[in-house]
Amino acid sequence: LAWAINPEEFGPDRWRLAAAAIGIIVIVLALLISLLVRRRPEDYGLHPDGRSPTPTTAARGIGHASDEEPDYTWQQAVLTRDFWLMSVGHACSSIVIVTITVHLGSMLNLDRDFSLQTVGWVVSTYTAVSAVFTLIGGYIGDRVPMRLALFGFSAIQSVAVIIILQADSA
């Protein structure tokens, strides 16, 4: 990306072409990856949330609800206090990360005098680590209580934000 938008390589207006090309590549990859998404777990001999069907719900294709968790429709869930607390908490966390992501290149290049190539590597590494931890987070979120998983990953994210804001060298 840094090479593609470098004014010395292609001229000052080539970044638009580079951005369009990257956008097209991302759309094509997203479409190809979307073909891997399974639509109905029942088609593969699975049931939602790994639950076994009961005789009364098996005919309707509905998984067995756990005795530990209340069964809400989405309309009922949106009316609960817990839903809004989790939504606001996630929004606050996302605001910080999105803001840093949007301004990361400028911060490192203009404020910290990192080369565009180094900024490109930092952003690439950041994106790759984020993708890996999205998978790890999904795996852990299925195996530990969600509030503990959210707290743990938010704590890791907070430490990472502090590190990146304090970094003066690669």
C-alpha positions in Angstrom: 0.0 0.0 0.0 2.8 2.4 0.9 4.5 1.6 -2.4 1.3 2.0 -4.4 0.5 5.5 -3.0 4.1 6.8 -3.0 4.1 10.0 -5.1 7.7 9.5 -6.2 6.7 6.1 -7.8 3.5 6.9 -9.7 2.7 10.6 -9.3 0.6 12.5 -6.7 -2.8 11.2 -7.9 -2.2 7.5 -8.1 -3.4 6.8 -4.6 -7.0 6.9 -5.9 -6.2 4.1 -8.3 -4.5 2.2 -5.6 -7.5 2.6 -3.3 -9.9 1.5 -6.0 -7.8 -1.5 -6.8 -7.6 -2.5 -3.1 -11.4 -2.0 -2.8 -12.0 -4.3 -5.7 -9.6 -7.0 -4.4 -11.3 -6.9 -1.0 -14.8 -7.2 -2.5 -13.8 -10.1 -4.7 -12.1 -11.9 -1.7 -15.2 -11.2 0.5 -17.4 -12.8 -2.1 -15.2 -15.8 -2.4 -15.0 -16.3 1.3 -18.7 -15.8 1.7 -19.2 -19.0 -0.3 -17.7 -20.9 2.7 -20.4 -19.7 5.1 -22.9 -22.4 6.0 -26.4 -21.2 6.0 -28.3 -23.9 8.0 -26.5 -26.1 10.5 -29.2 -28.7 10.2 -28.1 -29.3 6.6 -24.8 -30.6 8.0 -26.2 -32.7 10.8 -25.6 -29.9 13.3 -27.9 -27.9 15.5 -27.7 -24.2 16.6 -25.3 -23.6 19.5 -24.4 -27.3 19.5 -27.6 -28.3 21.3 -29.4 -31.6 20.7 -32.9 -31.3 19.4 -35.8 -32.5 21.6 -38.5 -34.7 20.1 -41.0 -31.8 20.0 -38.6 -29.3 18.6 -36.7 -31.6 16.2 -39.6 -31.7 13.8 -39.6 -27.9 13.6 -35.7 -27.7 13.3 -35.3 -25.8 16.6 -32.5 -26.6 19.0 -33.0 -27.4 22.7 -32.9 -24.3 24.9 -30.6 -24.5 27.9 -32.2 -24.4 31.4 -29.5 -21.9 32.4 -30.3 -19.2 29.9 -33.6 -17.5 29.3 -34.9 -17.8 25.7 -35.5 -14.3 24.3 -36.6 -13.2 20.9 -34.5 -10.3 19.5 -37.4 -7.9 20.2 -37.4 -8.9 23.9 -33.6 -8.9 24.1 -33.4 -5.3 22.8 -35.7 -4.2 25.7 -33.3 -5.5 28.4 -30.8 -3.4 30.4 -28.1 -6.0 29.8 -28.4 -5.6 26.0 -27.9 -1.9 26.2 -25.0 -2.1 28.7 -23.2 -4.5 26.4 -24.0 -2.4 23.4 -22.7 0.8 24.9 -19.6 -1.0 26.3 -18.8 -2.4 22.9 -19.4 0.9 21.2 -17.0 2.7 23.6 -14.3 0.1 23.0 -14.9 0.3 19.2 -14.7 4.1 19.1 -11.2 4.0 20.5 -10.0 1.3 18.2 -11.6 2.7 15.0 -10.2 6.2 15.9 -6.7 4.8 16.3 -7.0 2.7 13.1 -8.1 5.7 11.0 -5.3 8.0 12.3 -2.6 5.4 12.8 -0.8 6.0 9.5 -0.7 9.8 10.0 0.3 9.5 13.6 3.2 7.2 12.8 4.3 9.0 9.6 3.8 12.6 10.5 4.1 12.7 14.3 6.7 9.9 14.9 8.7 10.2 11.6 8.2 6.6 10.6 8.7 5.9 6.9 5.6 5.0 4.8 7.1 1.5 4.3 7.3 1.0 8.1 3.8 2.4 8.5 2.6 -0.1 5.9 4.2 -3.0 7.9 2.7 -1.8 11.2 -0.8 -1.6 9.6 -0.4 -5.0 7.9 0.8 -6.6 11.2 -2.0 -4.9 13.1 -4.6 -6.2 10.6 -3.2 -9.7 10.6 -3.1 -9.9 14.5 -6.7 -8.6 14.6 -7.8 -11.3 12.1 -6.2 -14.0 14.2 -7.6 -12.7 17.5 -11.1 -12.5 16.0 -10.9 -16.3 15.4 -9.3 -16.9 18.9 -12.0 -14.6 20.4 -14.8 -16.6 18.8 -13.2 -19.9 20.0 -12.7 -18.6 23.6 -16.1 -16.9 23.6 -17.8 -20.2 23.0 -16.0 -21.8 26.0 -15.9 -19.3 28.8 -18.6 -17.0 30.2 -19.0 -14.1 27.7 -18.4 -11.4 30.4 -15.0 -12.9 31.2 -14.0 -13.2 27.6 -15.1 -9.6 26.9 -13.2 -8.3 29.9 -10.1 -10.2 29.0 -10.0 -9.1 25.4 -10.8 -5.5 26.4 -7.9 -5.5 28.8 -5.6 -6.9 26.2 -6.8 -4.2 23.8 -6.3 -1.5 26.3 -2.7 -2.5 26.9 -2.1 -2.6 23.1 -3.5 0.9 22.7 -1.2 2.2 25.5 1.8 0.5 23.8 1.1 1.8 20.3 0.5 5.4 21.7 3.8 5.3 23.5 5.9 3.7 20.7 8.7 5.9 19.5 10.5 3.3 17.4 9.6 0.2 15.5 
